[in-house]
């Protein structure tokens, strides 16, 4: 019960990591505000939590909208009287394309969701977090920002900017006291990765198994982590057990790109 009696906001709730984070937070004792643009997703996950005996609230919202971010903070205060943590898990891939041919404007949506969205939500919620004695923010990052992938510059660049911003927030909000950390995720076995691997297989004319083998070969542990394997690392950083951890970047990747395997 690491998060007992805490109220947390989790964005990007839907199939995959967002759902695992929401269910995991509830299992650890938290009240969860489930946030995403797709109303059906947040309502489904909220119902799952309630069926398990937990407390959750569906909040359909877009983190790129300041009005929606203010509404998230107001909802937490009005319904539950406090806010203790935020997980910024919402993401957008942005335009897929290679320089110099890619339209740079296609990168902007990735920055709006992956970079400006989290900053805006934290800014809107900071007074409430501070009022209740501080809290914790965890920004979900990606190894794409460390190891660029061809054609995914908008996504990787926006996540790289988020990593710096997380450290800046840790400095600026430390005396409030609000802790801010980021967790790097690599490939995670879930709906998003499964669809992505199938698309890569279809596009390249090879089997799904060959694509899967390529991903697995880059992981030191020799397996692709599940979404549910990564969620506990993120949730730990929301807890009081991580009270001295701030400004940190933690990799929860199964050892992605730590080891170079000859002939892999």
C-alpha positions in Angstrom: 0.0 0.0 0.0 2.7 2.4 -1.0 0.2 5.0 -2.1 -2.4 4.6 0.6 -4.7 7.7 1.0 -2.9 9.5 -1.9 -4.8 11.1 -4.7 -3.0 10.9 -8.1 -3.6 12.0 -11.6 -2.5 9.7 -14.4 -2.7 10.9 -18.0 -2.6 8.9 -21.2 -5.0 6.3 -19.7 -6.0 3.7 -22.2 -4.7 0.3 -23.5 -1.1 -0.3 -22.4 1.0 1.5 -19.8 -1.7 4.1 -18.8 -4.1 1.3 -17.8 -1.4 -0.6 -15.9 -0.4 2.6 -14.1 -4.0 3.3 -13.1 -4.7 -0.2 -11.9 -1.4 -0.4 -10.1 -1.9 2.9 -8.3 -5.3 1.8 -7.1 -3.9 -1.6 -5.9 -1.4 0.4 -3.9 -4.1 2.4 -2.1 -4.4 5.5 -4.2 -7.5 7.3 -5.5 -6.9 7.7 -9.2 -8.1 10.5 -11.6 -7.9 8.7 -15.0 -7.2 11.3 -17.7 -7.1 10.8 -21.5 -8.7 12.4 -24.6 -10.7 9.2 -25.4 -13.7 9.1 -23.0 -14.4 5.4 -23.6 -10.8 4.5 -22.4 -10.9 6.4 -19.1 -14.4 5.2 -18.3 -13.4 1.6 -19.0 -10.3 1.8 -16.7 -12.3 3.6 -14.1 -14.9 0.9 -14.1 -12.2 -1.8 -13.7 -10.8 0.0 -10.7 -14.2 0.3 -9.1 -15.0 -3.3 -9.8 -11.8 -4.1 -7.8 -13.1 -2.1 -4.9 -10.9 1.0 -5.6 -11.8 4.6 -6.0 -11.3 6.3 -9.4 -12.8 9.1 -11.5 -12.8 9.4 -15.3 -11.7 12.8 -16.4 -11.8 13.1 -20.2 -9.3 15.9 -21.0 -6.6 17.0 -23.4 -3.3 18.1 -21.7 -2.6 20.5 -24.6 -5.6 22.5 -23.4 -4.9 24.9 -20.5 -8.6 25.0 -19.6 -8.6 21.2 -19.4 -5.5 21.2 -17.2 -7.1 23.7 -14.8 -10.3 21.5 -14.8 -8.2 18.5 -13.8 -6.8 20.3 -10.8 -10.2 21.7 -9.9 -11.8 18.3 -10.1 -9.2 16.8 -7.8 -9.8 19.5 -5.2 -13.6 19.5 -5.5 -14.1 15.7 -5.5 -11.2 14.6 -3.2 -9.9 17.7 -1.4 -6.3 17.2 -2.3 -3.7 16.1 -4.9 -0.5 14.2 -4.1 1.0 13.1 -7.5 0.9 13.3 -11.2 2.1 10.8 -13.8 2.5 12.3 -17.3 2.0 9.3 -19.5 0.1 10.9 -22.4 2.1 10.9 -25.7 2.0 11.6 -29.4 4.3 10.2 -32.0 4.3 13.2 -34.3 5.1 13.0 -38.0 7.2 10.0 -39.1 9.7 11.0 -41.7 13.4 11.5 -42.5 15.3 14.8 -42.9 15.4 16.8 -45.1 12.0 15.6 -46.5 9.9 15.6 -43.3 7.6 18.5 -42.7 9.0 20.1 -39.5 5.5 21.3 -38.6 4.7 17.6 -38.2 6.9 17.6 -35.1 4.8 20.2 -33.4 2.0 17.9 -32.2 4.6 15.7 -30.5 6.0 18.7 -28.6 2.5 19.9 -27.7 1.6 16.6 -26.1 4.9 15.2 -24.9 6.6 18.5 -23.7 4.3 21.4 -23.3 1.3 19.3 -22.1 3.2 17.9 -19.0 4.6 21.3 -18.1 1.1 22.9 -18.4 -0.5 20.3 -16.2 2.2 20.6 -13.5 1.9 24.4 -13.6 -1.9 24.2 -13.1 -1.7 21.6 -10.4 1.4 23.0 -8.5 -0.6 25.2 -6.1 -2.8 22.2 -5.0 0.3 19.9 -4.6 2.1 22.6 -2.6 -0.9 23.3 -0.4 -1.1 19.7 0.7 2.5 19.5 1.7 4.1 18.8 -1.7 3.9 15.8 -3.9 5.6 14.0 -6.8 5.6 14.3 -10.5 6.8 11.5 -12.8 7.2 12.2 -16.5 7.2 9.0 -18.6 10.1 9.2 -21.1 11.5 7.0 -23.9 14.8 5.6 -24.9 14.1 7.1 -28.3 15.4 10.4 -26.8 18.7 8.7 -26.0 19.1 6.5 -29.1 17.5 8.2 -32.1 15.5 6.1 -34.4 15.4 7.0 -38.1 12.2 8.9 -39.0 11.1 9.5 -35.4 12.8 12.8 -34.7 9.7 14.7 -33.5 9.0 12.1 -30.8 12.6 11.7 -29.7 13.3 15.4 -29.6 10.2 16.2 -27.6 11.1 13.5 -25.1 14.7 14.7 -24.8 13.3 18.2 -24.0 11.1 16.7 -21.4 14.1 15.1 -19.6 15.8 18.5 -19.3 12.5 20.1 -18.2 12.1 17.5 -15.5 15.4 18.4 -14.0 14.5 22.1 -14.2 11.2 21.5 -12.4 13.0 19.6 -9.7 15.2 22.6 -9.1 12.4 25.2 -9.3 9.8 23.3 -7.3 12.1 21.6 -4.8 11.4 24.0 -1.9 7.6 23.7 -2.3 8.4 20.7 -1.9 7.4 18.9 -5.2 9.6 16.1 -6.4 10.0 15.6 -10.2 11.6 12.6 -11.9 11.5 10.9 -15.3 11.4 7.2 -16.1 12.8 6.0 -19.5 10.8 3.2 -21.1 12.0 1.0 -23.9 10.0 -1.5 -25.9 7.1 -2.7 -23.8 4.9 -5.7 -24.8 1.5 -4.3 -25.0 -1.1 -3.1 -27.6 1.1 -0.2 -28.9 4.2 -2.3 -29.4 2.3 -5.2 -30.9 0.7 -2.9 -33.5 4.0 -1.2 -34.2 5.9 -4.5 -34.8 3.1 -5.7 -37.1 3.3 -2.5 -39.1 7.1 -2.9 -39.4 6.7 -6.5 -40.5 4.1 -5.6 -43.1 6.2 -2.7 -44.4 9.4 -4.6 -44.6 8.1 -7.8 -45.9 9.4 -10.0 -43.1 7.6 -12.0 -40.4 6.3 -10.6 -37.1 8.6 -13.1 -35.4 11.7 -11.7 -37.1 10.8 -8.2 -36.0 10.1 -9.4 -32.4 13.5 -11.2 -32.4 15.2 -8.0 -33.4 13.7 -6.1 -30.5 14.5 -8.9 -28.0 18.1 -9.1 -29.1 18.6 -5.5 -28.0 17.5 -6.3 -24.4 20.1 -7.5 -21.9 17.4 -9.5 -20.0 16.5 -11.4 -23.2 12.8 -10.6 -23.1 10.5 -7.7 -23.9 9.1 -6.2 -20.6 5.4 -6.1 -20.2 3.6 -2.8 -19.6 2.9 -4.1 -16.1 6.6 -4.7 -15.4 7.4 -1.0 -15.9 4.5 0.6 -14.1 5.7 -0.3 -10.5 8.9 1.7 -11.1 6.9 4.8 -12.0 4.5 4.3 -9.1 7.4 3.8 -6.6 8.5 7.4 -7.4 5.1 8.7 -6.4 5.5 7.2 -3.0 7.0 8.5 0.3 9.6 5.7 0.0 11.2 7.8 -2.8 11.1 11.0 -0.7 14.7 11.9 -1.4 14.6 11.1 -5.1 14.2 14.1 -7.3 15.7 15.3 -10.6 16.5 11.7 -11.4 16.2 9.9 -14.7 15.7 6.1 -14.2 15.8 3.5 -17.0 13.2 0.7 -16.7 13.9 -0.9 -20.0 15.0 -4.5 -19.4 18.6 -3.4 -20.2 17.8 -1.9 -23.6 21.1 -1.1 -25.4 23.2 -1.7 -22.3 24.7 -4.8 -24.0 25.9 -5.1 -27.6 25.5 -8.7 -28.8 27.7 -9.8 -31.6 25.8 -11.4 -34.3 22.4 -10.4 -32.8 
